[in-house]
Amino acid sequence: METLDKLFQVINSFVWGQYMLMLLVGTGFILTIVLRFINIRKLFYAVTLVFKPVKKKDAEGDISPFQALTTALSATVGTGNIAGVATAITLGGPGAIFWMWVCAFFGMATKYSEAVLAVKYRKHLPDGTICGGPMQYLTQGLGLRWLGMVFSFCGAIAAFGIGNMVQSNSVALAVKEAFGVPSYVTGLTLCFFAAIVIIGGIKRIGSVTGKVVPLMAMFYLFFGLLILVLNIDRVPGVIQLIFTHAFTPCAAGGGFAGAAVAQALRFGFARGVFSNEAGLGSAPIAHAAAKTDSPVRQGLISMTEVFIDTIVICSITAFVILLSTDVWQSGMTSSSLTAHAFETFLPGFGKYIVAVGLSFFAYSTLIGWSYYGEECIEFLFGIKARSPYRLFFCVLIVFGSFMKVDLVWNFSDAMNGLMAIPNLVGLLGLSYVVYQETMKYFNQK
């Protein structure tokens, strides 16, 4: 077991290392140039499309465009927004947040391209549902089915780990610390509420995420914004701190070990990609199921996902942490740092806000990733594999709640990162297709 753990750590050092991160962000940069900065020019228009219904007679799909967005958000808005941001600051200093924003900016073009290709190359299954994603555009667009199978294998494994056991374990620890609830009780509760959604397939997942995701986001943002409003005079100082240490080293202080500019850039990119998943190939699986008459329309909607996840929610977490020097320089990390920051400004119940927020975020990640894994399994083994997969996925939620998941985390993290390699091949290889679809859409408009 120890040997396996070391092996996966070596793999992680590559797939989440500086060269891979530069490739992920670099792909976003290339697509931004190819698409003429669509992430700036069409962002407002993309936001209006989120709430604009599609004409049903012109649309094919299983769920509404908004439900596709919330399903994708349910998987991306998770522990990365609470624990990931705190870790970025702990390891890279305040400047890491600037590089997280840069990652999100280029990531919007990446996420747009993923969804365009997912809708363009999606296909109907025998049961009447629609499937799509990197496995389909690698197979149909580039003729590389074997590479689609590699992506699906990595995606299916990652769904069991980072999309399942890691999430239930994080919730169990947070709930036990805040409320004293035994881990197995949390695991069984999560399993029950996840199962009643997962067993219903994508239509029920879309229906639930369409209600849960906006509520959980508003809950967390309300208290985060409340803290910012109550400390509005200190917010300009936080902004200055972020921009200053994005380009100059951050000195050690308190329990903080200090951070070079290279560390700020590395961990800002790493946690940005980990949070919004742009380039990993997971979100386009959800967007492929949207009822839409245009790949570009859904691509624009998917672009807002990165903005909401990283520019809005991650930034709120970062600002709350950085408002107090004593907090972010305390030496704490992960969700405990975020909980301590909220508790500092909202004494008596700040830690409960983080515990409840983390629980909802992780629960939504569970149901979002269950669909990603299901589609990967279906691509590998056929439609009959869906039901056994759903049952096995639900059982693992319980086991994950009380297991030591270090090995599971490293293994699934490696698979999660390895998903990006075939996906990036598809994005770069089909970038001209994305360009053509984009030009055709806006010329018609």
SEZALO-446358 format. One record per residue (C-alpha): residue in three letters; x negated, y negated, z. Coordinates in steps of 0.02 Angstrom, whole numbers, plus 50000, padded with zeros to 5 digits. Last residue first. Layout:
<recs>
AlaXYZ;...
</recs>
This chain:
<recs>
Lys513614817448243;Gln513234828648094;Asn511454821848090;Phe511354825048278;Tyr511784843548263;Lys510734846948107;Met509204838448182;Thr509334848748342;Glu509604865248251;Gln508094861748140;Tyr506984857148288;Val507504872648385;Val507124883348232;Tyr505434874548218;Ser505054879348398;Leu505354897748359;Gly503574904148382;Leu503234891948524;Leu504804896748620;Gly504664915348584;Val502834916548634;Leu503294906448790;Asn504594919448834;Pro503364933748810;Ile502174925648936;Ala503474918549057;Met504144935149118;Leu502394938549188;Gly502714925149320;Asn504264933549387;Met503424950549380;Ala501974943849485;Asp503174935749608;Ser504124952249617;Phe502554961649667;Asn501894948449787;Trp503594946249871;Val503924964949883;Leu502204967549962;Asp502504953750090;Val504324959150117;Lys504304965650294;Met506034973150294;Phe507524967050397;Ser508574957350271;Gly507834965950119;Phe508644982550161;Val510374974650166;Ile510144965450001;Leu509434981449924;Val511144989749937;Cys511944975949832;Phe510674977949691;Phe510904996849691;Leu512784994949667;Arg512594982149528;Tyr511294992849438;Pro512385008449445;Ser513794998349363;Arg512734990249227;Ala511795005549163;Lys513235010349048;Ile512904994848942;Gly511245001048875;Phe509575005948951;Leu508324992048914;Phe509464977848857;Glu510744982248991;Ile509394982049125;Cys508854964549072;Glu510674958749069;Glu510954965549244;Gly509364957649310;Tyr509914940449253;Tyr511664943349322;Ser511014948349493;Trp509864933249485;Gly511344921349495;Ile512214931149633;Leu510684931749743;Thr510144913949705;Ser511844907849764;Tyr511594917049928;Ala509854909549946;Phe510494891849922;Phe511954894750040;Ser510834901850176;Leu509494888550150;Gly510794874750168;Val511484882650327;Ala509744884250403;Val509224866950342;Ile510774858850415;Tyr510544868850575;Lys508794861750596;Gly509504844050588;Phe510814847850722;Gly510174841450889;Pro509114827150827;Leu509494820450652;Phe507894811350604;Thr506654823150686;Glu507774838350660;Phe507764835250471;Ala505854834750471;His505724850050585;Ala506864860050469;Thr505814854950317;Leu504204860250406;Ser504994876750463;Ser505554880050283;Ser503754881550221;Thr502334873450317;Met501794866950486;Gly500104858450506;Ser500854842850586;Gln500324831050446;Trp502044831850363;Val502944828650526;Asp501854815850616;Thr501774805350458;Ser503664803750456;Leu504594798650299;Leu503594811650203;Ile504714826350250;Val506354817250211;Phe505614810850047;Ala505064828249993;Thr506744836350028;Ile507664822649933;Ser506424824349789;Cys506744843149777;Ile508624839949760;Val508584825649633;Ile507094826649514;Thr506854845249540;Asp508534854149534;Ile509664840749461;Phe508444835649324;Val507994853549284;Glu509834858149265;Thr510194842749160;Met509244850849016;Ser510474865449019;Ile511864853748963;Leu510804847948815;Gly510454865848766;Gln512304869948778;Arg512704856548650;Val511204861448544;Pro511774879548528;Ser513474873448464;Asp515284879348473;Thr515204883648657;Lys515944895848782;Ala514384899348886;Ala513654916948901;Ala511984912048822;His511774898848958;Ala511614912449091;Ile510224921949001;Pro509434905148957;Ala509094902649144;Ser507854916949166;Gly506584913549028;Leu505104908249137;Gly504844892249037;Ala505794880849155;Glu506034890349319;Asn506654874649411;Ser505884878549581;Phe504414889849538;Val503944878449393;Gly503914863349508;Arg503064873149647;Ala501624877849533;Phe501494860949446;Gly501414851349610;Phe500274864649682;Arg499004862749543;Leu499104843849524;Ala498954840349711;Gln497554853149727;Ala496594845049583;Val496824828049665;Ala495974834649823;Ala496944838949981;Gly496754836350168;Ala496834849350306;Phe498434842750385;Gly498584846750572;Gly498314828550621;Gly497434820250476;Ala496404825950326;Ala496164813550184;Cys497214814050026;Pro496144812949869;Thr496604799749738;Phe497674801249581;Ala499304809149642;His498834802749814;Thr499274784749772;Phe500884789049679;Ile501604799349822;Leu501064787249960;Gln501774772349865;Ile503454781149850;Val503404785250037;Gly503004767050079;Pro504474761249972;Val505594773050075;Arg505134765550244;Asp506414751450244;Ile507774763750189;Asn507634773750351;Leu509494775750388;Val509834776650201;Leu508504790150177;Ile509184800550322;Leu510944799250252;Leu510284804050080;Gly509654820650152;Phe511264823450248;Phe512344820950094;Leu511124829949978;Tyr511244846150075;Phe513144846550080;Met513304839749901;Ala512184853849835;Met513144867149932;Leu514814860649867;Pro514254858849685;Val513514876549689;Val514984885149775;Lys516414880449657;Gly515704883649483;Thr514614897049562;Val516184906949606;Ser517014906049435;Gly515384909349343;Ile515024924749450;Arg516814930649423;Lys516644929149235;Ile514874936149237;Gly515324952749319;Gly516664956549448;Ile515504968249543;Ile514334953449577;Val515644942749666;Ile516364955049792;Ala514614962249811;Ala513794945749860;Phe515014942650003;Phe514814960250070;Cys512914961050049;Leu512674944050132;Thr513684949850282;Leu512734966350291;Gly511054957350283;Thr511544944350413;Val512084958250531;Tyr510454967650496;Ser509434952250542;Pro510214949950714;Val511044932750739;Gly510104921250860;Phe510844905150787;Ala509374894950722;Glu507954907750724;Lys509064922450676;Val509904912350538;Ala508224906950464;Leu507474924450473;Ala509004932850397;Val509124919650260;Ser507304922050208;Asn507494941050210;Ser509064940350103;Gln508134929449976;Val506554940049970;Met507614955649951;Asn508634949049804;Gly508064937149668;Ile506224937849716;Gly506254956649729;Phe507634965849639;Ala507794952149508;Ala505914951949480;Ile505974970349432;Ala507354967349304;Gly506484952049233;Cys504804960949213;Phe505634975349119;Ser506704963449015;Phe505194953048962;Val504224968548911;Met505754974848816;Gly505894958348722;Leu504054960348677;Trp504444977648606;Arg505894969948507;Leu504714958148415;Gly505704953248259;Leu505364934748291;Gly507134927948296;Gln508134943948319;Thr507054953148446;Leu506174938548531;Tyr507794928648524;Gln508734943148604;Met507514947448744;Pro507284928848779;Gly509134926448818;Gly510784932948755;Cys512294943348797;Ile514134941348755;Thr515544951748825;Gly516794961448719;Asp516474978648796;Pro515474984048642;Leu514244969448663;His514274953348561;Lys512644944648518;Arg511614929448567;Tyr510324922548443;Lys510914904548428;Val511514903448609;Ala509864909248684;Leu508844899048559;Val509684882848608;Ala509614887748793;Glu507734890548791;Ser507414874548692;Tyr508344863848820;Lys507434872348964;Thr505754868248883;Ala506244850248846;Met506804848049027;Gly505204856249087;Phe504204841649017;Phe505004829949143;Ala505084843249279;Cys503204846249273;Val502894827549282;Trp504064826649433;Met503114840849518;Trp501524831449477;Phe502184816449575;Ile502704827949718;Ala500954835249730;Gly500314817749772;Pro501034819549948;Gly499724832749992;Gly499274848049890;Leu499364862450013;Thr500594855950144;Ile501524844950018;Ala501784859449897;Thr502264870950041;Ala503634858850096;Val504294857949918;Gly504334876949906;Ala505224879650073;Ile506734868550039;Asn506974867149851;Gly506004883149817;Thr507144892749936;Gly508564890749814;Val509234879849675;Thr508584890049527;Ala509784904849532;Ser511364895149574;Leu510814881949449;Ala510914894649308;Thr512654899949366;Thr513114881549389;Leu512604877649209;Ala513514892749139;Gln515034887649241;Phe514954870149164;Pro514814877448988;Ser516364888149024;Ile516204906949041;Asp516264922248927;Gly515814915048758;Glu516414909348589;Ala516994891748549;Asp517844883248402;Lys519644887248449;Lys519264882948630;Lys518784864848596;Val517414861748723;Pro517764852048882;Lys516704836748930;Phe516054837149108;Val514284843349071;Leu514304834048904;Thr514204817148992;Val512574822549077;Ala511824827348909;Tyr512244810148837;Phe511304802248982;Leu509804813648951;Lys509804811348762;Arg508354799448730;Ile507314803948881;Asn507244823048876;Ile507434822048687;Phe505684814948681;Arg505484817048493;Leu505944835648487;Val504224840848426;Ile503384829448555;Thr504424836148700;Leu504184853848635;Ile502294851648641;Phe502354844448818;Gly503494858448878;Thr502284871148806;Gly500874862148896;Val501834863349061;Leu501924882249045;Leu500174883848971;Met499464872449107;Leu500294883449237;Met499534898849156;Tyr497804890949157;Gln497934884549336;Gly498484900849415;Trp500254907249442;Val500104921449317;Phe498244923649352;Ser498144922349542;Asn499764932149545;Ile498944946949455;Val497534946849584;Gln498814946149726;Phe499734960449643;Leu498174971149649;Lys497824966349830;Asp499574971949880;Leu499374988149784;Thr497744991849877;Glu498584988250044;Met500005000050000;
</recs>
